[in-house]
């Protein structure tokens, strides 16, 4: 089940962390995975480790020209694009809202929210031509509940959830499913951007009393990226160890 043979998937921010786990899961299911990342050398190594026809592209999700060029490269090389996983994201500086600068705010919103918009806008025309597509956006429980000293991150992930629901409705009759996944805290390198107090705040609120594994997030993404996800769109699936309350 959930096989992806012959399909091409872009996974942004896939050189490490959750994106790497997602890329490995989709490749194991038969997809040609495009490892899209600002770290091109890391993305190249990652793509090579996947084997098969998977490859890397360099992209800055915050720059629309970079995103458009990356999508054009994928279509030129693979000839098709079936799956987009918008995973690239940053935590931003830990600070109370009144301590944040415009740069602090704009940097996080540009990557986490506007980057999702850029990639969706770039791939949707191709998916509409083929009347098929799967878009999975990586949000966060912070986008539902809001984490203190993480206002830009929380707001950006709330935007991802709302964008997902809006686009899912726009494409609901065109064979394209758009969904989001909202993890609680996941043990990846992004935690290095946070203080121990922030990590403890998030972990203590998880009923399972542990962080998620990247592979556990990837398992949910796999279903949402598959053809089996045929009557599921505009939804946000929590991977929170029981933390989410709605």
Secondary structure, 3 states (H helix, E strand, C coil): CCCCCCCEEEEECCCCHHHHHHHHHHHHCCCEEEEEECCHHHHHHHHHHHCCCCEEEECCCCCHHHHHHHHHHHHHHHCCCCEEEECCCCCCCCCCHHHCCHHHHHHHHHHHHHHHHHHHHHHHHHHHHHCCEEEEEECCCHHHHCCCCCHHHHHHHHHHHHHHHHHHHHCCCCCEEEEEEEECCECCHHHHHCCHHHHHHHHHCCCCCCCECHHHHHHHHHHHCCCCCCCCCCCEEEECCCCCCC
